[in-house]
Amino acid sequence: MGENKQRKDTGSRFHIHRRALGWMQKIYYRYSVETGICVLEWWESVLVNIYFLLLLSSLIKQIVRIGIYLADTLMKWHFLGRP
């Protein structure tokens, strides 16, 4: 029984990762088409891609910080006995 639950958790995590990768692929494709990255020189496209990755990593860091802050706040409220 525990083995089935572990398989289900692994499958759901895999599904979430696949959806996230698909979402990122759509965002990157739209971003590259809108900026006209296909007509840039190779070094210009490298700079644009580096900038995109820096923005993306900054966004992910902010989302993680917000999640940690919210979890911490909820835990404090729970342990203080507030409804």
Wavefront OBJ file of the C-alpha trace (Angstrom):
o trace
v 0.000 0.000 0.000
v 2.828 2.391 0.843
v 4.537 1.442 -2.394
v 1.498 2.488 -4.453
v 1.372 5.847 -2.675
v 5.060 6.389 -3.394
v 4.489 5.586 -7.069
v 1.537 7.963 -7.176
v 3.595 10.760 -5.573
v 6.447 10.154 -8.004
v 4.039 10.165 -10.943
v 2.355 13.368 -9.822
v 5.699 15.092 -9.330
v 6.774 13.957 -12.794
v 3.518 15.332 -14.224
v 4.072 18.673 -12.472
v 7.636 18.856 -13.814
v 6.427 18.078 -17.347
v 3.753 20.780 -17.132
v 6.275 23.298 -15.798
v 8.714 22.497 -18.605
v 5.949 22.817 -21.184
v 4.913 26.152 -19.705
v 8.502 27.431 -19.792
v 8.905 26.246 -23.380
v 5.796 28.194 -24.417
v 7.018 31.305 -22.621
v 10.469 31.058 -24.199
v 9.048 30.465 -27.676
v 6.722 33.450 -27.373
v 9.554 35.569 -25.966
v 11.957 34.597 -28.761
v 9.381 35.220 -31.495
v 8.333 38.591 -30.064
v 11.921 39.810 -29.770
v 12.809 38.545 -33.232
v 15.696 36.516 -31.866
v 15.951 34.495 -35.091
v 17.259 37.520 -37.032
v 19.974 38.417 -34.509
v 23.631 37.562 -34.817
v 24.812 34.655 -32.656
v 26.439 36.868 -30.025
v 23.357 39.096 -29.809
v 21.102 36.096 -29.270
v 23.469 34.812 -26.563
v 23.174 38.140 -24.738
v 19.390 38.125 -25.060
v 19.191 34.545 -23.776
v 21.453 35.320 -20.825
v 19.270 38.301 -19.942
v 16.139 36.127 -20.193
v 17.655 33.469 -17.920
v 18.682 36.099 -15.364
v 15.153 37.489 -15.297
v 13.720 33.998 -14.998
v 16.019 33.014 -12.130
v 15.189 36.259 -10.317
v 11.478 35.548 -10.689
v 11.894 32.005 -9.364
v 13.889 33.258 -6.362
v 11.152 35.768 -5.527
v 8.443 33.100 -5.769
v 10.419 30.808 -3.448
v 10.930 33.639 -0.942
v 7.214 34.438 -0.969
v 6.385 30.764 -0.443
v 8.774 30.482 2.502
v 7.398 33.685 4.028
v 3.798 32.500 3.668
v 4.600 29.073 5.123
v 6.418 30.686 8.045
v 3.526 33.061 8.697
v 0.960 30.260 8.559
v 3.025 28.120 10.928
v 3.308 30.988 13.416
v -0.445 31.581 13.291
v -1.118 27.878 13.742
v 1.178 27.516 16.757
v -0.086 30.703 18.396
v -3.589 29.250 18.331
v -5.165 31.913 16.177
v -8.054 30.814 13.957
l 1 2 3 4 5 6 7 8 9 10 11 12 13 14 15 16 17 18 19 20 21 22 23 24 25 26 27 28 29 30 31 32 33 34 35 36 37 38 39 40 41 42 43 44 45 46 47 48 49 50 51 52 53 54 55 56 57 58 59 60 61 62 63 64 65 66 67 68 69 70 71 72 73 74 75 76 77 78 79 80 81 82 83
